Amino acid sequence: MNEASEQHFSLQAQALGKAYREGSGEELHVLRDINLHLVRGESMAIIGASGSGKTTLLNLLGGLDKPSSGQVLVRGQNINRLDEKTRCRMRNAHLGFVYQFHHLLAEFTALENVAMPLLIGGASPQDASAQALSMLDELGLGQRLHHKPGELSGGERQRAAIARALIHHPDCVFADEPTGNLDRRNAEQVVEIISQLNKNFNTALVIVTHDLQIAGRMNTVYQLQDGVLTAR
């Protein structure tokens, strides 16, 4: 990532809203008038009760879903005005995603899973493998390169998923309950890894969590309640 790119990255939500029409015809407002701003190197936690719309908000910020109102700006561009191909290209180039469940492809090794975003982006197989090996080694998986997800522990699978999210050095990483499926020891390791990589790569980080200890390690904490986002 060059210096100019680092300086100009920002993620903004402006008057963001999301509503669904119920069977009765009434609208269910999940998110209302959400405003936030994030630049490289900053970290943000979003907390809230189950079903409060945290994942919906993350999907809107990451361009995986479209808002009912308002807009999301990534690097100054309204991502919902882009065609699907351009939006996918922007996500692959600038954004990384980590979920509660690792979503690794079962038929591929850890190395192949992590190299995939680079291959999709046009890197040569040799370069993609070399970078994936380096990232996995950095996350303590250097001896597990050729193991498939079913042969890895829960903590190892999540570390591989983090490596895949960060392999292209994205401007921003979205993490949706990344420790929700792990025991406390593995959860602490994963949070430490994410926090260190946020600092080492100067990557913006948005993490959805119900764990207040994890949230407290972020620069800012927001609470989502009744569709409204407020700073804590």
C-alpha positions in Angstrom: 0.0 0.0 0.0 1.6 3.3 -1.0 1.7 6.4 1.2 -0.8 8.3 -0.8 -3.3 5.5 -0.6 -2.9 5.3 3.2 -3.5 9.0 3.6 -6.6 9.1 1.4 -8.5 6.1 2.8 -11.7 6.8 4.7 -14.9 5.0 5.5 -18.0 7.1 6.1 -21.6 6.3 6.8 -24.0 9.2 6.2 -27.6 9.1 7.4 -27.5 5.3 6.8 -30.8 3.5 7.2 -32.1 0.0 6.6 -35.7 -1.1 6.6 -37.5 -4.3 5.6 -41.1 -4.6 4.5 -43.0 -7.2 6.6 -45.8 -9.4 5.4 -48.4 -6.9 6.8 -46.9 -4.3 4.5 -45.4 -2.3 7.4 -41.8 -1.3 7.4 -39.4 -2.7 10.0 -36.6 -0.2 10.6 -33.5 -2.1 11.6 -31.1 0.9 11.3 -31.8 4.6 11.6 -29.7 7.6 10.6 -26.3 6.0 11.2 -23.3 8.3 10.9 -19.7 7.4 11.4 -16.2 8.1 10.1 -13.1 5.9 10.2 -9.6 6.3 8.7 -6.5 4.0 8.5 -5.0 3.0 11.8 -8.2 3.6 13.8 -10.2 0.8 15.4 -13.9 0.8 16.3 -16.1 -1.7 18.2 -19.9 -1.9 17.7 -21.7 -3.6 20.6 -25.4 -4.4 21.1 -27.8 -7.1 22.0 -28.4 -10.1 19.7 -30.7 -9.0 16.8 -29.9 -5.3 17.2 -28.7 -5.0 13.6 -24.9 -5.2 14.2 -24.3 -7.6 11.3 -26.6 -5.7 9.1 -24.6 -2.5 9.7 -21.3 -4.3 9.0 -22.7 -5.7 5.7 -23.8 -2.2 4.7 -20.4 -0.7 5.5 -18.6 -3.5 3.6 -20.8 -3.2 0.5 -22.3 -6.6 1.0 -25.8 -5.2 1.3 -27.6 -2.0 0.1 -29.1 0.6 2.4 -32.7 1.8 2.3 -31.5 5.4 2.9 -28.2 7.3 3.2 -24.9 6.3 1.8 -21.6 4.5 2.5 -18.5 6.2 1.2 -15.2 4.2 0.7 -12.3 6.4 -0.3 -14.8 9.1 -1.1 -16.9 6.9 -3.5 -20.5 5.9 -2.8 -20.2 2.2 -3.1 -23.8 1.6 -3.8 -23.6 3.7 -7.0 -21.0 1.3 -8.4 -22.0 -1.6 -10.6 -21.6 -5.1 -9.0 -18.3 -5.9 -10.8 -16.7 -2.6 -9.7 -18.0 -3.0 -6.2 -16.6 -6.5 -5.9 -13.3 -5.2 -7.2 -13.2 -2.5 -4.6 -14.0 -4.9 -1.8 -11.2 -7.3 -2.9 -8.7 -4.5 -3.2 -9.5 -2.4 -0.1 -11.6 -4.4 2.4 -11.1 -7.6 4.4 -13.7 -9.7 6.2 -13.5 -12.0 9.2 -16.5 -13.8 10.5 -17.5 -15.8 13.5 -17.4 -18.9 11.4 -14.2 -19.1 9.3 -15.8 -19.8 5.9 -12.6 -21.5 4.7 -13.1 -23.7 1.6 -13.0 -27.3 2.9 -11.3 -28.8 -0.2 -8.4 -26.4 -0.2 -5.3 -26.2 2.1 -4.7 -23.3 4.5 -2.1 -22.0 2.0 -4.5 -22.2 -0.9 -7.4 -20.5 1.0 -5.2 -17.6 2.0 -3.7 -17.2 -1.4 -7.1 -17.1 -3.1 -7.9 -13.3 -2.8 -4.5 -12.5 -4.4 -5.3 -15.0 -7.3 -8.7 -13.4 -7.8 -7.0 -10.0 -7.9 -4.7 -11.2 -10.7 -1.5 -12.2 -8.8 0.6 -15.0 -10.2 0.3 -18.4 -8.4 4.0 -18.1 -7.3 3.6 -14.6 -5.9 0.3 -15.5 -4.2 1.7 -18.6 -2.6 4.8 -16.8 -1.4 2.8 -14.0 0.2 0.3 -16.5 1.8 3.2 -18.5 3.2 4.7 -15.4 4.8 1.3 -14.3 6.3 0.6 -17.8 7.7 4.0 -18.0 9.1 3.6 -14.7 10.8 0.4 -16.0 12.4 2.1 -19.1 13.7 0.7 -21.5 11.1 4.0 -22.1 9.2 3.8 -25.8 10.0 0.1 -26.1 8.9 0.3 -24.8 5.4 -0.8 -27.9 3.7 -3.5 -28.9 6.2 -7.1 -28.5 5.1 -9.6 -26.8 7.5 -10.9 -30.1 8.8 -7.4 -30.9 10.0 -7.0 -27.6 11.9 -8.2 -26.6 15.4 -10.8 -23.9 15.8 -8.2 -21.3 16.7 -6.0 -22.3 13.8 -8.9 -22.1 11.4 -9.8 -18.6 12.6 -6.1 -17.5 12.3 -6.1 -18.8 8.7 -9.3 -16.8 8.1 -7.6 -13.7 9.5 -4.6 -14.3 7.2 -6.9 -14.5 4.2 -8.6 -11.2 5.2 -5.3 -9.4 5.5 -3.3 -11.0 2.7 -3.9 -8.1 0.4 -3.1 -5.5 3.1 -6.6 -4.0 2.9 -7.4 -0.4 4.0 -10.1 -1.7 6.4 -11.0 -5.0 8.0 -14.5 -5.9 9.2 -14.7 -8.5 11.9 -18.1 -9.9 12.8 -18.0 -11.7 16.2 -14.6 -13.2 15.3 -14.2 -14.9 18.7 -17.8 -16.0 19.2 -17.1 -19.6 18.3 -13.8 -19.9 20.3 -12.9 -20.6 23.9 -11.5 -17.8 26.0 -7.8 -18.7 25.4 -8.2 -18.9 21.7 -10.4 -15.8 21.7 -7.7 -13.8 23.5 -5.1 -14.9 21.0 -7.3 -14.0 18.0 -8.0 -10.5 19.4 -4.3 -10.0 20.1 -3.5 -11.0 16.5 -6.2 -8.7 15.1 -5.0 -5.8 17.3 -1.4 -6.2 16.4 -2.1 -6.5 12.7 -4.3 -3.3 12.9 -1.2 -1.5 14.3 1.5 -3.2 12.1 -0.4 -2.7 8.8 -2.0 0.6 9.8 -5.3 -1.0 8.9 -8.7 0.5 9.9 -10.7 -2.1 12.0 -14.4 -2.4 12.6 -15.3 -5.2 15.0 -18.8 -6.3 16.0 -18.7 -8.0 19.4 -20.8 -8.8 22.4 -17.6 -9.0 24.5 -17.0 -5.8 26.4 -13.4 -6.7 27.1 -12.7 -7.0 23.4 -14.6 -3.8 22.7 -12.5 -1.9 25.3 -9.4 -2.6 23.4 -10.6 -0.5 20.4 -10.1 3.2 20.0 -13.8 3.9 20.0 -16.9 2.0 21.1 -20.4 2.4 19.7 -23.6 0.9 21.0 -26.4 -0.1 18.6 -29.8 -0.1 20.2 -33.3 0.2 18.6 -31.6 0.9 15.3 -29.7 3.9 16.7 -25.9 4.1 17.0 -24.4 6.0 19.9 -20.9 6.5 21.2 -20.1 5.1 24.6 
